[in-house]
Amino acid sequence: MLLLYNFLLFMVRRCLPSLVLFSKKWGAWIDGQKLTKNSISSIEALRSSSKCVWVHCASLGEYEQVKPILVEIKSRFPEYLIILTFFSPSGFNRPSTFFQADAVFPLPLDGQKVAKAWVNAFRPSLVLFVKQELWFHYLNELNLQRIPVFLVSGTLSSSLLKMPVYSSWYVEMFGLFSVLFLQNTKDMEMAKEYNLHNTFLAGNSRVDSVKNNKEVPWENEIIETFTLNSDTIIFGSTWPEDIPFLQYFLANPAYKNWKIIWAPHEISSHQINLVFSSVKDEKSIILFSKASEATGNERILLLDTLGMLKYAYRYAQLAYVGGGFGKGIHNLLEPIVYEMPVIFGPKFKAFPEAHFLVENGGGFSIINVKDWQLVLEKLMDPRYRHKVGMIASSYIVQNMGTVDKILPFISEVLDYDSKK
């Protein structure tokens, strides 16, 4: 399997120039890979007089999961640098001041030589990988150098574990971690079945993160004015596939007095134009960036800005979360912490919180507009809406405290390392 893995990495490197033709996102990722050539010298200079903790996330979403842990590390071990790496441009294209980190770098594509050079440059005291980041050569090099590496908010894929050729390789990579902090009992059961040791049920650290976000005193005059005296639904992290549900909501007479906040997953002129073209009366939409031009008659506020959605949910009574008709739903925890029902598409298999919501009646998965219609009919009743919202938020209550479960392990490593 290692030969096949290395061959696939080789092919990706060979195909890099042509990937940019498929999307701008690939182009941004390729630009990030080019930057990694200069990263090692930057890391060595940064690292020369300080010890560090290396934290790797796939994208911005995984960073939100580990963020509350980084806050605690910064508070308790200020002498340690936190060096953050991302595989996705959504992370490494932001300045380090945006993060609880001293430096941010793109992670070079995996490989034996680059992994050795990277780990030697970092010489980290501890490494945290988040959720499902499995890069064999990096993990193997850390293991060879006996550097502790923890998987935070880890999940195991039952479908990958059942693949005849891949499953043993998949399990082997999990076995390279010093400790696996897993999200739920199903993950723990699978880990036990495949003889993965040093596993702990710690939950999803993103729960702590969204709970902290809720407690942040955040107000926005534009959103507050727009939603004043009106019930509001937020369509969060939306894709073009989600537009038919907006159109039906607008046409539903039962919701004619509701306001709508539309937050695209990717802010681009193409995405924005799609929304405008899908609405019969374009004057009913106002961009957040042009809110000063509002007449007061607009029904849709389109958030053409980043970093606001997780706070904007506090102004709503209902949420539709996008992505469920593509690769998978986006963040359900951000709305349910505000005790509101959530609706999402059918692709939620890899999301434990979605299973909880569907199984316990705190959220609804839909596959078409007919399902959407039936759910909206139920949620018209404010008492029922409140009941569903309370069930949804119970997931937050039941899964808080992940940081407290993980931090003693981190402290043990860093306390010991500090004495060297």
N, C-alpha and C positions, 0 to 999 in steps of 0.2 A: 504493500500500500504506500510505503514511503516513496518508492520509485514513481508511482502514479501521481502522488502529491507534488513531488518536485517537477515532474513533467508539466503538470497543470500550471504551476507557478512560472515555469519557463515560457509557456505559451502566452500567459497573460502579459509578461514583460515584452514579448515579441509583438503582441497585438496592441500595446499601449497607444502608439501613434494613431491607429485607426479608430480607437474607442471614442475619441473626441468628436468624431463625425456623428455619433449616435445621440449625444446630449451634452448640454453645457455642464451638467453635473459631473459627467465623466471628465470633461476638460478641466474642471476645478480639481478633481481628484488627481489627475495626471500632473497638474501644476504643483500640487502638494508633494507628489512623489519626487519631482525634480528638486524641491526644496530640501528633501531629506539628505541629499548629497552633502550639503553644508551643515547639517544638523549636528553631526557627531562632534565636530570641533567646537561648536557653540555649547553643546552639553558639557564637554570636557572643561571648558573655561568656566562655565557656570558652577560646575560640580567640584572644582579644584579644592575649595576650602570648606565645603559643607557636606554633610550627609544628606541623603535624599530618600524619599518614597516615590516610587514610580507608579502611576495610576493610568491604566489604559481603558478607553471606552470606544465602542464602535462609533457612536454619534452623540449628538447633544442629548438625546433621550436617556441614554445610559449614564451620561454625566449627572443628570438630575437624580438618578438612583444613588449615586455614590456621594453626591454633594454634602449631605448631612454628616457623613463620616469624615470627609475632608475638613469640614468646619471644626470638628472635634480634634482631629490631628493637629490642625493649626493652633488650636487653643492650648492643647496639652503638651505638644512637642514643637514649639516655635523654632527651635534650632534646626529642624529638618526642612529642607526644601521639598516642595511637592511639584514634581514634574509630570505633566499631563500629556498624554498622546491620544490622538484620534485616528481612526481610519477614514472617517467621512469628512468632507469639507464643511459640513454643518458645525463641526467642532473646531477644526484647526484654522478656519478662516476668520475666527473671532480673536480679538486681542486677549492676552492673558489676564488683563484686569477684569474681564467679564467672569472669570472663574476663580474658585478658591485654589489658586495655583501660582507658582512662581514663574513657570514657563510652560508654553504649549507648543507641541510639535506634531506634524503628521507622522504616523508610523510607517516606516518603509515596508513594502511588501515582504512577506516572510521569506527566509532563506538561511541556510546554515552560516554562511560567511557574514551576512549582514546582521544576523541575530547575535553572533559572537561579538562583532564590533560594537553593536548597540549596547549590549549588556556591559561590556567592558568600559564603555564611555560613561554609562550611568553609575555603575557599581552601586546599585540600590541596596538599602538596608531591608526593604520590604517592597513587594510588588502586589498591586491589586488589579485584577482583571474583572470586568463587570459583565454579568449575565451569561452570554454565550460566546465570548471571545476565545476561540481555540486556535492558536497558531503554534503548530508543532515545534518549529525550530526555536522560537523564542522560549517556549515553555521548557523544552529540552535543555537549552543552554542555561536557563535559570536553575534547573534541577541539577545539572552537572556542576554548577558553581555553588550549589547548596544555599541558594538565596530563597528565603521564604516567599511563596507566591500564593495568595488567597483568591478564590473566586467569590465575588460578592453578588448577592441576589441571583445566584446561579439557577439555571433551569436545565433539565434534561429533555431531549426530544424523544418521545416514544417511537415515532416513525423512523428516526435515524438508528435507534437501538435495534430495530427489527430488520434493518437492511442487511442482507447476508454478507456482503463483501465489506461494507463500511463499518459495521457495528463494533468490531473488535478494535479498529483504529480509533473510533470515536471514544470508546471506553478508555483506551490507552492514554489519550490526551487528557481526559479528566483525571486519570491517575497521576499525572505530572504535577498537579496542584498539591501544595502542602495541606491546605484545608479547603473544603467545599462548604460554603454557606448557602444552603438551598432555600428556595422560596416556600415550598409547601410539602405536605405529607406524601403526595404522589411522587414528587421528585425523590424524597427520602426512600420510598419503597423501591423505586427503580434503581437507586444507588445501591441499596442493600442486595437487590437481585443480581446485580452485576459486580458485586464484591468491591465496591468503591468505599474505601475507609476514610476516616477523618472527615466525616460529613456531619453537619449540624443544621438543624431546622432553625433558620434565622428570619424567614419572611422576606418581604420586598422592602428594601431600604428606601424606595421611592415614596412609600407611605409616609415615612417620617418627613421626607422632603416636602410633600404637598401639605402636610399638616403645618409645617413651618411657614409655607407660603400663605396659608390661610390666616395665620397670626400676624403677618406683616401688615402694618397700618397703611393701606394703599387706597387712594381715591383718584378718580379721574373725572374731571368736570364735564368733558365731552360725553362720555358714556353715561354718567349720572343724569345729565340733562336729557339725553336721548331716551333713556329708559324710564324717566320720571312718570309715575302714575300709570305705567303700562306693564303688563306681564311680558316677559321676554324669553325668547329661545335663542340659544347660541348654537350655531353650526360651526364646530371647532375642527381645525386641521382638515379642511375639506379638499376634495379632488373633483375633477369634472364629473365623475360618476355619481357624485352626490347631488348634482344640480336638479335632477327630476324631483327629489324630495323637497327642495326649496320651492319649486314651482307648484307642487301640490299644496304645500303649506300656505302659500300665498293665495291659492284659489279656494281654500277651505273657509267657508263662511263662519264656522264656529270659532276660528282663530283670527278673525278679521281685525280685532283690536290689539293683537299682539305685535310687539316690535321684534325685529330680527337682527342679530349680529352675526355676520358671516366672516369667518377667519380662515383664509386659504392656507393650506399646508406650505405651499410655495408661493411667495409673492412675486408675481411677474405680470407684465402687461397682458400676456396671453390669458392667464388665469382670470385676471380682472375683467378683461373684455368678454370672456365667456359668460361671466355672471351678468354683466350688463345686457348682453345680447339675449339672455334667457328670460329676462324680465320684461313684461309688456310695457310697463311705464318706467323708463329709465330714470325719470325724475324722482322716483321713489327710493333711489339709492344715493347715498352720500359716502364718499371716501373719508376715512378718519383723517387723512392728511389735508382734506379740504373742508373740514367741519365748520370752519369760519364762514363758509358760503351756504350753510344749511338754511333752509326756509322754515323748518319746523314741521313740515308735512312729510318728511321722508319716513319710510317704514323699515329700510334696511341700512345698517351701518356696516360698511365693509372695512375691516381692519387691514389696512395696507402697511402694517408696521410689525416689527418683531418683538418678542418678549413680553407681550401684554396679555395674551390669552389666559394664562394660568391665573391671573388676577381678575380678569374681566368676568370670569364665571360667577363671581360674587354678586353680579348685577342681574343674574338670570334665574328663572324658575324651572327651566327645562333645557336639556342639552342633547344635541345630535353630534356624535363623534365620527369623523370621517376615517377613511382608510380601509374600512371593512369590505369594500368591493375591489380592493387591490391586493397589496402584499400583506395587509393586516391592519387592524384598528390601531389608532393612535391612543394617546393617554386618556384613560377612563378615570384615573384617580383624581385628576385635577378638577373635574366637575363634581364627582360624588362626595368630595370632602365638604362641599357646600350643601349637602343634603338634598340633592335633586335627582330625579330620574334621568337615565341616559338611554339613548337609542343608538344602535350601531349595526353595521352590516354583518354578513355571515362568516367572515374570515377572522375568527377569534380563537382558534384552537390553541395557540401558544400563549394565551393570556389568562392566567389563573383568576384574576379579578373578574374577567368577563364571564367565566364559568360560574363563579359565585353569584354574580348578578342575575344571570339567566335562571339558575337553579333555585334561587331564593326569592325571585320576584322584585329585585331592585333595579333591573334594567331589561331591555328588550332587544333581541336580535331580529332584524328584518331581512327579507330577501328580495322584496319588490315593493312597489307603491301601494299595492293592496294591503300588505302587512302594515305598512306605514299608516295607512288610513285607519285600520283597526286599532292600532296602538294609540293614535291621536284621539280617537273617540273615547277610549278609556281614561286618558290623561286629562280630558276636559274637566273632570271632577276634581276640584282643588283638594278635597279630603283624601281622595285616592292618590293624587299626586304627592301629597305630603307623606302618606304611608309608604309609598314606593321609595321616595327620597330618603326616608329614615332607614329603610332596609339597606339601600345602597351605601349610606354613610357608615353602617355598622361594619362594613368591610374594613374601613379605616380604623375604627376602634379596636377591632379584633387583631389587626396586623401591625399596630404601632410597636415601637420598641426594638426594631431591628438593630439600630445603632448600639443600643445598650448590650445587645447579645454579641456583637462583633468586636466592640472596642476593647474588651479585656484581652482578646487574642492579639490585637494590634499593639496594645500597651506592653504586653509581655515581651514581644519581639523588640520593640523600640527601647524599652527600659534596659533590656539585656545588651542591646547594641550600643546604647549610650555609655555603658560602663567599660566598653572595650578600649 
